[in-house]
Each structure stands twice: as C-alpha cells, then as structure tokens.
Amino acid sequence: LDDNHSIRYVSPSVGRILGYELEEMMGRQFLEFLPQVERSKWTDTLATHKKDSSSSWRDEICVRSKSGSWAVLDFIASVFTTDGGHETLINARDITEKKNQEILVVRTNLLLRTIANIHQQCLRNSDSDEMLRLICQEFVDGGCFENAWIALLDDAGQFSSITEGGLGTQIDSILDRFEHGE
C-alpha cells in the first residue's frame, strides 16, 4: 500500500482468496475492502505505526470478497519509509474457516451447558407445566436462542399444554397458524 492506502501490489493468492482478478484490486483504496467499522481502526493503527519507520504489527481484519462475503485475514503489516513517504507491506492468511469453527465450538458448548441445566431442572421439578416453562426460559436465558416454545398435544391432536420463553404474546400468532394447518 502506498501512503494514500492505494494498493500497489497484490499476490495471486490474495486474488484467489477474495475472488478478484489482480487488476481489479490494483490502484484501489484498501479501505474499500474493509467494513465501515474497521476503517478508522485501520487508519489510526497505520498512522501510529508510520511514526516508527520500521514498525510492524499483527492483527485480524475482515475483507470483502468479490462475491460480497467477508473473509477474515490474520496479517502482519510492516511500514517502511521510502523517498515518497511510507509504504505498507501486508502478509496475510485466510482464517475465515478457523473463525467459523471457533464460533461453532462456542455455540455448541453454550448449547451443551444449557442442556445440562435443563437436565437439572427436569430432575428437580415434578410439575410438568413448570418444568416446561423453565426449559423454555433456560434456552433463552442460556443464550442459545432468542425465544423457545413447547407445545404438547393430546391424543386428539389438540394442544394440551403450551409454554414459551422470550415470545410473550407472539406465541398466540404461532399457535393460530398451527391450528389452521400452516
């Protein structure tokens, strides 16, 4: 990158990761590829490192691919002083899949902890309506879901017990849809 954040060189691997032809990236502003919320962080960090002519730093950044999706890159950036100002060399690797797997592990652990808490509720509670209410609430309070509901049907296929967590009066429209076969 040059002093104005214009891309001066792109390796073929970056083009493959982001889906661009190299010529499509050359000369464009690097900030165009960043989410709005990360642009000021990038410019502030770069300004800080330009003060030290041989400064390097490591971070992660989201970059927009040609398809519009976001890739997470782990990078090391180095600022060099040149006759014309400063240039920044970025060496990056795609860690999008790794980040997705980390999120999946966190969500899975959250769900397992919620299920363990629900199991405890089942062991402590003999009132089935109260137990179902606590189960729904645990799914919501545990952070797994924004809302949850459980409906039990009798032998005739009619609702015999209904409970929810996080829905409030919205449960009525859901039940109406079920009763009308939607």
C-alpha positions in Angstrom: 0.0 0.0 0.0 1.2 3.5 -0.7 0.8 6.5 1.7 -2.8 7.0 0.5 -3.8 3.4 1.2 -3.8 2.6 -2.6 -3.0 -1.0 -3.4 0.3 -1.1 -5.4 0.8 -4.9 -5.5 -1.4 -8.0 -4.9 -0.2 -11.5 -4.8 -2.1 -14.1 -6.8 -3.1 -15.9 -3.6 -5.0 -12.9 -2.3 -6.8 -12.7 -5.6 -7.8 -16.4 -5.3 -8.9 -16.0 -1.6 -11.1 -12.9 -2.4 -12.2 -13.9 -5.9 -10.7 -10.8 -7.7 -8.6 -10.6 -10.7 -5.4 -8.9 -9.6 -6.0 -6.0 -12.0 -9.4 -5.3 -10.3 -7.6 -4.6 -7.0 -4.5 -2.7 -8.2 -4.8 1.0 -7.6 -7.9 0.8 -5.5 -8.1 2.0 -1.9 -7.5 -0.7 0.6 -10.2 0.8 2.8 -12.9 0.0 0.1 -12.4 -3.7 1.0 -12.9 -3.2 4.8 -16.2 -2.9 6.7 -17.0 0.6 7.7 -16.4 -0.1 11.4 -12.9 -1.3 10.8 -11.7 1.6 8.5 -11.0 4.1 11.3 -9.2 1.4 13.3 -7.0 0.6 10.3 -6.2 4.3 9.6 -5.5 5.1 13.3 -3.3 2.0 13.7 -1.4 2.7 10.5 -0.8 6.4 11.5 0.6 5.2 14.8 3.0 2.8 13.1 4.1 5.3 10.5 5.7 7.3 13.3 8.2 4.5 13.7 9.7 3.9 10.3 10.4 0.2 10.8 7.2 -0.7 12.7 5.3 -4.0 12.3 2.1 -5.3 13.9 -0.1 -8.3 13.8 -3.9 -8.3 13.8 -7.0 -9.8 12.2 -9.2 -7.9 9.8 -12.4 -8.6 7.7 -12.0 -8.0 4.0 -14.9 -8.1 1.5 -14.6 -10.6 -1.3 -15.8 -10.0 -4.8 -19.0 -12.1 -4.0 -19.7 -9.7 -1.1 -19.0 -12.2 1.6 -16.4 -11.4 4.3 -13.0 -13.2 4.7 -11.2 -12.9 8.0 -7.5 -12.4 7.5 -4.7 -12.8 10.0 -2.0 -10.4 8.9 1.4 -9.0 9.7 1.9 -5.4 8.4 5.2 -3.6 8.2 5.6 0.1 7.5 8.6 1.2 5.5 9.9 4.7 4.9 10.6 5.5 1.3 11.6 8.5 -0.7 8.0 9.2 -1.5 6.7 8.7 2.1 5.6 5.4 3.6 4.6 2.1 2.2 2.9 -0.8 4.0 3.6 -4.4 3.3 0.8 -6.8 4.4 1.4 -10.5 4.6 -2.0 -12.2 5.3 -3.5 -15.6 5.5 -7.2 -16.6 5.3 -8.5 -17.7 8.7 -12.2 -17.5 7.9 -12.9 -21.2 8.3 -10.9 -21.2 11.6 -13.1 -18.3 12.9 -16.3 -20.1 11.8 -15.2 -23.2 13.6 -14.4 -21.2 16.8 -17.9 -19.7 16.7 -19.3 -23.2 16.2 -17.4 -24.6 19.2 -18.6 -21.7 21.4 -22.2 -22.1 20.3 -22.0 -25.9 20.8 -20.5 -25.5 24.3 -23.3 -23.0 25.1 -25.9 -25.4 23.9 -24.4 -28.3 25.9 -24.3 -26.2 29.1 -27.9 -25.2 28.5 -28.9 -28.9 28.0 -27.1 -29.8 31.3 -29.0 -27.0 33.1 -32.3 -28.3 31.6 -31.5 -31.8 32.8 -31.1 -30.4 36.3 -34.4 -28.7 36.0 -36.1 -31.9 35.0 -34.6 -33.7 38.0 -35.7 -31.1 40.4 -39.2 -30.4 39.2 -42.2 -32.7 39.3 -44.7 -30.2 38.0 -44.6 -30.7 34.2 -46.0 -27.3 33.3 -43.5 -25.5 35.5 -40.7 -27.8 34.1 -41.6 -27.0 30.5 -41.7 -23.2 31.3 -38.2 -23.5 32.9 -36.9 -25.4 30.0 -38.0 -22.7 27.5 -36.7 -20.0 29.8 -33.3 -21.8 30.1 -33.0 -21.9 26.3 -33.5 -18.2 26.2 -31.5 -17.2 29.3 -28.7 -19.6 28.3 -28.1 -17.5 25.2 -28.8 -20.3 22.7 -32.0 -18.9 21.3 -33.9 -15.6 21.3 -37.1 -17.5 22.0 -38.4 -21.0 22.6 -41.7 -22.7 22.9 -43.0 -26.2 23.7 -46.5 -27.4 22.9 -47.8 -30.8 23.9 -50.6 -32.4 22.0 -53.3 -34.7 23.4 -54.5 -37.9 21.6 -56.9 -35.9 19.5 -54.1 -33.7 18.2 -55.2 -30.7 20.3 -52.8 -28.5 22.3 -52.9 -29.8 25.9 -50.0 -27.7 27.2 -48.2 -24.7 25.8 -45.3 -22.7 27.3 -42.8 -20.2 25.9 -39.8 -18.2 26.7 -38.9 -14.9 25.0 -42.0 -14.7 22.8 -44.6 -13.1 25.0 -47.9 -12.5 23.1 -46.2 -13.6 19.8 -46.9 -17.2 20.8 -50.6 -16.6 20.0 -50.0 -15.9 16.3 -47.8 -19.0 16.1 -50.4 -21.2 17.7 -53.1 -19.8 15.4 -51.0 -20.8 12.4 -50.7 -24.3 13.7 -54.4 -24.6 14.4 -55.0 -23.5 10.8 -52.6 -26.1 9.4 -49.9 -23.6 8.3 
